[in-house]
Amino acid sequence: MTSFNFSTWPPQLTPEQLEALTLAATTYALSHGLLYLPPSQSPSNTQPRIPTTAIHAPLSLIPAPFPRAQFQAARELQSVYNVLYARVAMDTQFLDTVMGAEEGVGKADEFTGTLWKGWKKIREHGVLAQPLHLGLFRSDYLLHAAEDRLALKQVEFNTISSSFGPLSERAAAMHRNILASTSYFSASPHLTADNFPENSTTSGLVEGLSKAHEAYGVQDARILFVVQPNERNVFDQQWLEYELLEKHQIHVVRQTLADLAVSASLDPSTHALILTSPTNSSPYEISTIYFRATYTPSDFPSPSYYDTRFLLERSRAIKCPSLPLQLAGGKKVQEALTRPGVLERFLSNEGAKWGARALDLTAHAADIRATWMGMWALDSEDVDIVAALDHLPDSGQAQGSVPPGTRLARLKAPSLVLKPQREGGGNNVYREAIPAFLDALPAEEREAWVAMEMIETPRGVSGYLVRASPSSSGTDNGSIEKKVVCVEVISELGIFGYALFGEGEVVEREVGWLVRTKGTESNEGGVAAGFSVLDSVVLV
């Protein structure tokens, strides 16, 4: 275990030093595009088509301490995770069993089932127009204070709309700039340049997008960003757009599903995705579709929105992610991989089942499994779940037809989180809220939920969190008391990677990292959902 004492963090600052650091952080953020659009002041919650103001993203003043060994281990594991989830996406039978609407979680979860049914219909229609898939992934971790050591534990693996890469790079640069300009007033011997790792996530994610564009083979085609209406996190997306144009001469088109319902069509002979534009007399061919939307039911207010999503899937454009890759990111897949032998089957290349040049990664199975907490499905009747029940008090009470997985979740509720098949934050059920939730959960919906042991993070570590003004007019008048709080926190590390794959071959790379920090009173970790701030790491 690292000798670092987390309860001593952050170093003490005088009010004058705190104000100076806050000024340095906020002016850097505003000067370098570490930005959000402000909350809408409109009754309809809409953003203006042409922004007139911006606010800095929520951020930390001092980076979060993170053990150097665990940080490096997370980065080294990313390539294995890249290949693992690429192979999961290529295993149609596995996804049908785990995520499908006939025998998988799609029976209980309408959103998942609708996506799977659309994918199945496309498969049944004939040969897929595009065998390649692109994943821009993020694997999220917390430190688990297990007995006398710290362990790296995975929260989730994201296969769609893995956000905050560019803004996290700018948060790390902000902390390096503050270090260079103030030395953090020599407040801690840990705050030195060699403990501030470089972060080049933007160029790495763009590398993945540009490789997909190149593989498509039409030089003047464009990349489509499918975005949500009234998106506040536009600058995180547009840094990717600028890098694609400036470094790779690739143009980007941004449209919502509603826009695409009007503008998108398929070439009847080639299945190329063609977009019309009110600003250009010539239509655009699309090489790659990058989804920053379509991960939540609210993105589909009517069936026609699903029709548009499925039209995109049928096209020859390379999808990031494709429907099977989006389904591969489901919590049910994460749970299924923890079952005996499942992970090893995907990591093995016995019989060259993933291709003659594919790597056999079974040597990494133990390292991957070591990052997982215990997980099981609420509808599980597996023998290991039954065995676990036998060792718990009160487990023998009459439960009628309640499955062992649900009974175990009730008995272990204080140490659990329940997760549905949802992305975007704000969907989980924690600890003491679990029994009442289980009481109200219809039996037919149990299959849609996964129980996971809580990661118990180091206690006593705090941080200085800086919120933007709650209104675009800055009505807090810059008050340091309202802008900065020092509270006990939890910091989550995310590792980015990309994978371009199809027909067994996988081209992949680990490309960067982020840190999101939240107060311990918040169970969720989504910056966009309003629960946390952007941070970086000081290696200890």
Secondary structure as UniProt FT lines:
FT   HELIX           6..8
FT   HELIX           15..31
FT   TURN            32..33
FT   STRAND          35..36
FT   TURN            43..44
FT   STRAND          55..56
FT   STRAND          59..60
FT   STRAND          64..66
FT   HELIX           68..90
FT   HELIX           92..99
FT   TURN            101..103
FT   HELIX           105..107
FT   HELIX           110..125
FT   STRAND          133..146
FT   TURN            147..148
FT   STRAND          149..158
FT   HELIX           165..182
FT   HELIX           183..186
FT   TURN            189..190
FT   HELIX           193..195
FT   HELIX           201..216
FT   TURN            219..220
FT   STRAND          222..226
FT   TURN            229..230
FT   HELIX           234..248
FT   STRAND          252..255
FT   HELIX           257..263
FT   STRAND          264..266
FT   TURN            268..270
FT   STRAND          273..277
FT   TURN            278..279
FT   STRAND          280..291
FT   HELIX           297..299
FT   HELIX           303..314
FT   STRAND          318..320
FT   HELIX           323..328
FT   HELIX           331..337
FT   TURN            340..341
FT   HELIX           342..347
FT   HELIX           350..352
FT   TURN            353..354
FT   TURN            356..357
FT   HELIX           362..364
FT   HELIX           365..369
FT   TURN            370..371
FT   STRAND          375..377
FT   TURN            378..379
FT   HELIX           383..390
FT   TURN            393..396
FT   TURN            400..401
FT   HELIX           404..411
FT   HELIX           413..415
FT   STRAND          416..419
FT   STRAND          429..430
FT   HELIX           431..433
FT   HELIX           434..440
FT   HELIX           443..448
FT   STRAND          450..453
FT   STRAND          462..466
FT   TURN            472..473
FT   TURN            475..478
FT   HELIX           480..483
FT   STRAND          484..502
FT   TURN            503..504
FT   STRAND          505..519
FT   TURN            520..521
FT   TURN            527..530
FT   STRAND          533..535
FT   STRAND          537..539
//
